[in-house]
């Protein structure tokens, strides 16, 4: 069967790199439109979390608003004051951002 197909289309030879050019082009487009902006956003969010300090007003991924009261376990946990008598211990990664800078997009959990 392969022999018949090859005979039916004479003159077509392997194009080498030209054959893979559309795939390479698609990979570059995916990188610059999807992967690169996502890694930039992750770096910005990590920098924000590293620069948190006592007294910052933050919002968590779950939508809880509070004020940072302190840190535990070498800065891995955040003590968040939610109400007069209510403190919550959260992982630093649960912080979506500072209250004035958080958009609805930031509150969505990554799939």
C-alpha positions as CSV (number, residue, x, y, z in Angstrom):
1,X,0.0,0.0,0.0
2,X,2.8,2.4,0.8
3,X,4.5,1.6,-2.5
4,X,1.3,2.5,-4.4
5,X,1.1,5.8,-2.5
6,X,4.7,6.7,-3.2
7,X,4.2,5.9,-6.9
8,X,1.0,8.0,-7.1
9,X,2.9,11.1,-6.0
10,X,6.2,11.3,-7.8
11,X,8.5,14.2,-7.3
12,X,7.7,14.8,-3.6
13,X,10.8,14.5,-1.5
14,X,11.3,15.2,2.2
15,X,11.6,18.9,2.9
16,X,13.8,18.5,6.0
17,X,13.5,21.5,8.3
18,X,10.8,23.1,6.0
19,X,8.4,20.4,7.0
20,X,8.8,21.3,10.7
21,X,8.7,25.1,10.2
22,X,5.0,25.4,10.9
23,X,5.4,23.5,14.2
24,X,8.4,25.5,15.2
25,X,6.4,28.7,14.4
26,X,3.5,27.6,16.5
27,X,5.7,26.8,19.5
28,X,7.2,30.3,19.4
29,X,3.8,31.8,19.2
30,X,2.6,29.7,22.2
31,X,5.7,30.7,24.2
32,X,5.3,34.5,23.6
33,X,1.6,34.6,24.0
34,X,1.0,32.2,26.9
35,X,4.0,30.9,28.7
36,X,6.1,34.1,29.0
37,X,3.3,36.3,30.4
38,X,2.3,33.6,32.9
39,X,5.9,33.3,34.3
40,X,6.2,37.1,34.5
41,X,2.9,37.2,36.5
42,X,4.2,34.4,38.8
43,X,7.4,36.3,39.5
44,X,5.5,39.5,40.3
45,X,3.3,37.6,42.7
46,X,6.3,36.0,44.4
47,X,8.0,39.3,44.8
48,X,4.8,40.7,46.4
49,X,4.6,37.8,48.8
50,X,8.3,38.2,49.7
51,X,7.8,41.9,50.5
52,X,4.8,41.5,52.8
53,X,5.2,43.2,56.2
54,X,3.2,43.6,59.4
55,X,0.3,46.0,58.9
56,X,-0.4,45.3,55.2
57,X,-4.0,44.9,54.2
58,X,-4.3,41.7,52.1
59,X,-6.9,39.5,50.6
60,X,-6.6,35.7,50.4
61,X,-7.4,33.3,47.6
62,X,-10.6,32.5,49.4
63,X,-11.6,36.1,49.6
64,X,-10.8,36.8,53.2
65,X,-9.8,40.4,53.9
66,X,-7.4,41.0,56.8
67,X,-4.4,42.8,58.2
68,X,-1.1,41.0,58.7
69,X,-0.2,40.8,62.4
70,X,3.0,38.8,62.1
71,X,4.8,35.7,60.7
72,X,5.5,32.2,62.0
73,X,7.8,29.4,61.0
74,X,10.5,31.6,59.4
75,X,8.0,33.6,57.4
76,X,6.2,30.6,55.8
77,X,3.0,31.2,57.8
78,X,1.1,34.6,58.1
79,X,-1.0,35.6,61.1
80,X,-3.9,37.5,59.6
81,X,-6.2,39.6,61.8
82,X,-9.7,39.2,60.4
83,X,-11.8,40.8,63.2
84,X,-11.2,42.3,66.6
85,X,-10.7,38.9,68.3
86,X,-10.1,36.7,65.3
87,X,-6.7,35.7,64.0
88,X,-6.1,33.2,61.2
89,X,-2.9,31.4,60.4
90,X,-2.4,31.0,56.7
91,X,0.3,29.8,54.4
92,X,2.0,32.8,52.6
93,X,1.0,31.2,49.3
94,X,-2.7,31.7,50.1
95,X,-2.3,35.5,49.9
96,X,-3.7,36.7,46.6
97,X,-2.4,40.2,47.0
98,X,-2.6,43.6,48.7
99,X,-6.2,44.7,49.0
100,X,-6.0,47.7,46.7
101,X,-4.2,45.8,43.9
102,X,-6.2,42.5,43.7
103,X,-8.4,41.9,40.7
104,X,-11.0,39.1,40.2
105,X,-8.4,37.3,38.0
106,X,-6.0,37.0,40.9
107,X,-8.6,35.3,43.1
108,X,-9.1,32.4,40.6
109,X,-7.4,29.2,41.5
110,X,-5.0,27.8,38.8
111,X,-6.3,24.6,37.3
